[in-house]
């Protein structure tokens, strides 16, 4: 049997991850980010929205039901961001949106630029879509910045898109307004697309940067979804809002309609429930933001005066901690695991100049504090 080279991934279990999994029952997991096990499982009345009888009628709509696309436009308008529902495309997840966009924009062997450090999912999606990822660096000098000299140098004749993640996971930083304008200008000048992942945009810890959803100079795709907006990863609905020069937007939507019609992956019940689910999310977000702020404050307070440094955290669910350079990431994770704490090593996210560990700020505060207290003790 000849298998596709695109799926020839190394599936050897990571030893650190395997030991953390085995110890999970007796350790405090500071990497847990599943909201449904951290006290944010949806109440029954939210789940009742899935029982809408209208969902019994099969009415395929490749880009999404008009009512669902209108609900997403209203969600943005309530945030003060104009959004045309005709330019909204529904997907089963942000991951699917990335795959569709890679397929839309690039032929096999073409390049997509992605930030480093960032979430490791991109590599798998690029392999499946047959595109080549090229990282561009983010630099830290007390806050994170895009290295624009490196980014501009990375654009070549086969580059088809630049991905920005704002706020980024795991660096927890937003693109600043000047960076926002500069990356859009680079895409416009280079004739390439801008893919802006804004899934954590509702969770600023400091002042948030503007959304790319109203970008007009470059063909732009803004991604988000219920997984973060309403803490409903099990609902399986994401979206892509398209903006930019009119002719490019029109061609992108026409091609996306064919791609989406090929799969029709978004379920009817979740589309009919979407208006209620978005309102649930907007009511829940202040509670989530308060927890993130409380846990970040506890982390900083607990590690003050220690050999660890908490990097600046502007938004999102993660915090980065730089540890003393006496061990590498994996060795620190092993040492912390021996002390009863599970964290993620920075190299999972292509973090260099470490060692770093990555923590989720979404945990229940009492248990989170107990975990970071153990972490301090391990230092």
N, C-alpha and C positions, 0 to 999 in steps of 0.2 A: 504494500500500500504506500502510495506517495502522498504525503501530507503537504498542505500549504506552508511555505516558509513564513508566511505572515503570522501563523499561530505557533511557531516553534519557540515558544517562550520557555525560559528556565523556570520550571515549577518546583525546584528544590526548596523545601520549607526553610525559611530563615530561622536559624537556631535561636536567636534572641526572641523572635516572635513566638516560636513554638514553646519556649520555656515560660514566656509571659502568659500564654494561653493556658498552660497547665497549672499555673499559679493563680489564675484569675479569681478563684473562689476565696482564697485567703489573703489576697493583696488588695490594696486600694488602687483602682484603675484611674489614673489621671489622664488617660488617653481616650476615655469613653466619650463619644459625642452623639450617641443614638438618643434623640430626645424622648422616644417612647419608653425608655427604661430609666429616664432621669427625672421623672415627675411631670412630663409634658404630654402624656398620652391623651388623646382627644376625648372629651366627655361624650356621652351618648347622644346628646342633641346635635352635636356636630356630625356624628356618623349617620344620623337620621337623614341628612341631606342626600345621601347616596340612594335613598329609597324613592326619589322622584319618579313618578309613573311615566313621565315623558321619556325616560331612558329605555322603556320597553320597546319603543319604536326605533328601528335601525334607520338612521339617516346619515350615511357617510358624508363627511365634509373634510376633504384632504387637509386643509389648513386649520381646521377646527370649527366647531359650531359657532355661528355668528354671535349667539348669546354669551358663549364662553370668551370669545375674543373681545367682546364689548366689556365683559367683567374685568378683564386684565387692563384694558384701556382706562377704565374707571379707577382701578387700583393705582395706576400711575398718576392719574389726574388728582386723586386725593392726596398724593405726595407733592402736588404742584408741578408735575411733569406732563406736558401735553403728549398724548399718544393716540395715533390713528388706529382703530381696531382693524382696519383693512390691511394694516402692515404687521399684524401679529400672527405668528405661526405657532400652533400648539405641537408639542412633542411629548413623548412618554417620560422624558427626563432631560436634564441638561446634557448628560452623556450622549443621548441620542441626537440632541441638537448639534453637538460638536461633530458627530459622525456625519450628519447630513450636510453640515457646512463644509467640512473637509472634502466631501464628495462633490458638492456644488462648485467649489472654488478651485480644486486642484486635480490635476491628472497624476497618475502614479509617478513617483519620483520628484514631484514638485515639493516645495518647502513651505512650512508654516513656522513662524518664529514664536517661541513661548518663553515666558520669564523663568529665570532660575535664581533662587529657589521657587518651587511651586508644587502643586499637588501631583503625585506620580501617575494619575490616570491618563494623562495626555499620551504617553508612550503607547499604551495598548490601543487607544482609539486611532492613533496615527498608523500603527501597524495594520489594523483591520482596513482602514481606508486607503492604504498604500501610499501615504505621504511621508515625507521626511521631516522630522522635527529638528529645528536649530535653536538652541537656547540663547537668550540674551541676558546679561547679568543685571541683577539688582544689587545695589551697594548700600552699606549701612555706615552712617557716621553720626549716630545718635538718632537718626530716623532713616527710613528706607527711601532710596531714589532709583529711578530708572537710569541706567548707564546709556545715555543716548548716543554717545560716540560709538559704543559697541553695537547698539541696535542699528544705527544707520549703516555701519560697516557690514552688518549681517544681511542686509537686503541685497539680493542679487536678481539675475534675470529669471530665476525659477521660483522666487518668493511669491506666494499668492495671498498671504494673510499674516497679520500680527495679532497675537492673542494678548490681551491685558486682563488681569484679574484684580478687581477693585471692590472691596478690600481683598487682599491676597491671602491665600491659605498656603503656608503657615505664617507669613511675615506680618500679617495683621495690619497692613498699611494700605492707604488709599493713594491713588494717583492724585497729585496736587493739581490745581487748576492749570498751572503752566505746563505740566506734563500732559495733562488731558489735551490741551490745544496742540502741543508739539507732536504727539503721536498721531493725532488725526491729520495734521498737516503732512507728516511723513507718508502716511498711507495715501493721501490725496495726490501728492507729488509723484509717488512711485506707482500709482495705478493698482494698488492692492487693497484688500479688504481689512477692516478692523473688526475683530471679534472681542467684545467686552463682556466678560463674565462678572455679573453683579449679584450673584446669588446671596451674598452676605450684606448687601447694601442697606438692609433695614436695621443693622446692628452696629451703629457707630458707637465708639467709646469716646472719641474726640469728634470734632466737627467733620462731617462727611463731605467728600468731593462731589461735584455734580455728576449726574448720570450722563452716559453717552447716548441716551435714547433720542435726544433731539439733535444729534450730530447731523450736519448738512453737507460738510465738505468731502467726506469719504463715505464709501459704501460701508455701513456699520450694522453689526448684528449684536443686540444686547440680549444676554441670556439670564434667565432666572427660573424659579419654579417653586412649587409648594413644599418641597423638601426643607427649605430654609425659611421661606416667607411665612409659612403656617406651621412649621415643624411637623410636617406630614410626609415623611419620605415614602411611606407605604401607599400614598395616594397616587403616585406615579403620574405626575403631570408637570411638565415644564413648558417654557415658551421661549420664543425668539422674536424680538421686535426689530424690524428692519427700518433703517433710515439712511439718508444720504441723497445724492443727486437722483432726481426723478426717474430718468431712463434706466439707471442701474438698479434702482429699487424695483421697478416694474419687471425687469428681466429676472432678477433674483427671485421674486415672488412667483413668477410663472414657472421657473425651473423647480423651485421648492414645492410647488403644488404637485408636479409630476412625481417628485421623489416621495413626498408624503402620501400620495395616492397609491404608491407602490406598496406601502406598509400598512397604512391606516391603523397606527399603533395605539392611539389615544382612546381609551374606553369612553363609551357614552355616559355611564353613570357619573364618572368624575367630572366630565364637562358640564353636565347639568347641575352638579353640586358646587361648581366652582364659585359662583357669587357668594354663597354662604361660607365656603372654606376660606376665601380671601378675607371676609369680614372677621371670621374667627382668628385668622392670623394677625390681623391688624390690632385686634383687642389683646392678643397674647404678647405681642412684641414688647410693650413696655415692661412686662414681667420678666421677659427673657433678658432685656437690656439691663435691668436692675440686677439680675443674678450675675451676668457677665461682669458688671462693674464691681459687685461685691467680691466676687472670686479674684478678680485681678488685684483689687486693693489688699485682699488677704495674702495673695502671693507676694506682692511687693513688701508688705509689712513683715511677713515671716522670713523672707530672705534678706532683708536689710541687715547689713553688717556681716553677711556671710561671704564665702568665696564665689558665690553665684551671682549672675547679673541677669535681671529681667529686661529684655529689650523692649523698646517703645511699642506700645500696642494701641493702634488707632481704631480698630474695628474688627468684627468677626468673632469667631468662636475659639481661636487659638492664641496661645502665648508661647514665646520662645525664651528659653533660659540658657545662657551660656555658662558652662561649668569649667572648673579649673582644668588646664591643659596638662593633666597628669595621666589621663586615660583618653581613649577615643570614645566616640558616641556609644558603640555597642558595649564597651567595657563599663561605661557609666550606667547604661541601662541594666546590665547584669548586676552591678553593685547596688543599684537602687532596688532592683527586684529582690535581692537578698534582704534588703531592709523593709520589704513589704509594700513597695510602690511600683506601679507599672507606668512607664512613659514611653514615648516613641523617640527613636534616635533621629537626629537631624538629617542624616544622610538619606533617609527615606524620601526627603523632599529636596535633595540636591543641595543641602546647606553645606558650605565649606567654611574654612577659617574658624572652626569650632574648637572644642566639642560643644554641640547643642543638644538639648532635648526639647521635645514639643509636647505641650500640655493642652488639654481641652478645658476651656473656662465654663463649660456648660454643666458641670457636675453639681450635685446638691451641695449647698455651701458647707454644711457641717462636715460631710465626708471629704469634700475638697480640702478644707482647712486641715483635717486630720492627715490627709495625704501629703500636703506641702510641709506640714510639720515633720513628718517622717523623712521627707526629702531633705529638709534642713539638717535633721539629725544624721543623715548619711554623709553629709559633707564633712 
